Amino acid sequence: MAVAHDIGVSKAELIESANHNYQLRVYTPAMAATRFSSPQLPDGFEFTKNPRGSQQGPWKLFDFSAERALVAGDEIHLAWERDGLMLTAYWLDGSQASQLFKNQAGVITLSMAQLSAGSGSWQDAAVRYLSLGVEHILLGLDHLLFVLGLLWIVRGTGALVKTITAFTVAHSITLGLATFGYLTLRPAPVEACIALSIVFLAVEILRARDGQMGLTHRSPWLVAFAFGLLHGLGFAGALSEIGLAQSEIPLALLFFNVGVEIGQLLFVCAVLVMVSFGRKLKLATPRYVKVLPVYCLGGLSAYWLLTRIALLGTPA
């Protein structure tokens, strides 16, 4: 018998209790309980009661345990004929997290990382957030283009170190404030301002080619610091999407930031090596060829700015 007005998404809860005991419970009428088969548990976990589950009022319960806790790398696979599962996890430390998991190719995969599960140990947390930080900066084209714009303007090793340090300090400040909840802004205006920062650098580069030295050329560290505050909010948005265990926030903040810096330094070194190699080739290039990359930088960032401004009116 079909349930009237069934939207295809079931409500579920994952409850952690002492001694690494867990209960996955899904809200379902008893008449429909057979559609929820045994979950496929992570390695090392076993059912402590009937693997087929038991019915308790409107809930079907699956109890399981292991000699360790569920960690961010674990997944539970559900071969359930549902469009999705709206799951809330209640962790032993009192924190909770909710996530909608959709059915993909007949399987609903519950990712513990998306439910803010812990990493297992501080070493695992360090590796996890360090790698996520490196990955985020190297895949974050807008952040890299801003750094590239700074490299285009800054001359001299001392000025470069001062500018990159100012950018690092600034985004570390806002990353920390946002992660601890002291500073909250919607992602859309932050992303639009990040695009604007790249447009600003592109304009400064073009003005300098005509002999008009702007603020960035006079005080590059000041511009790097000011816009670094905005980029830090962007980093914080990415970090929050990962799913942070409350007990790991200080570790996550530290190692994610270190990862971002490593990725940033790798990019800076790669750019400097390519510039040095290009100078050794001593190729004669027309002026329009030299300025073309700047127009590409400005054009792409302007496109981002317009598209992100268009999103400002959408709900958060």
Secondary structure, 3 states (H helix, E strand, C coil): CCCCCCCCEEEEEEEEECCCEEEEEEECCHHHHHHCCCCECCCCCEECCCCCCEEECCEEEEEEECCCCCCCCCEEEECCCCCEEEEEEECCCCCEEEEEEEEECCEEEEECHHHCCCCCCHHHHHHHHHHHHHHHHHHCHHHHHHHHHHHHHCCCHHHHHHHHHHHHHHHHHHHHHHHCCCCCCCHHHHHHHHHHHHHHHHHHHHHHHCCCCCHHHHCHHHHHHHHHHHHHHHHHHHHHHHCCCHHHHHHHHHHHHHHHHHHHHHHHHHHHHHHHHHHHHCCCCCHHHHHHHHHHHHHHHHHHHHHHHHCCCCCC
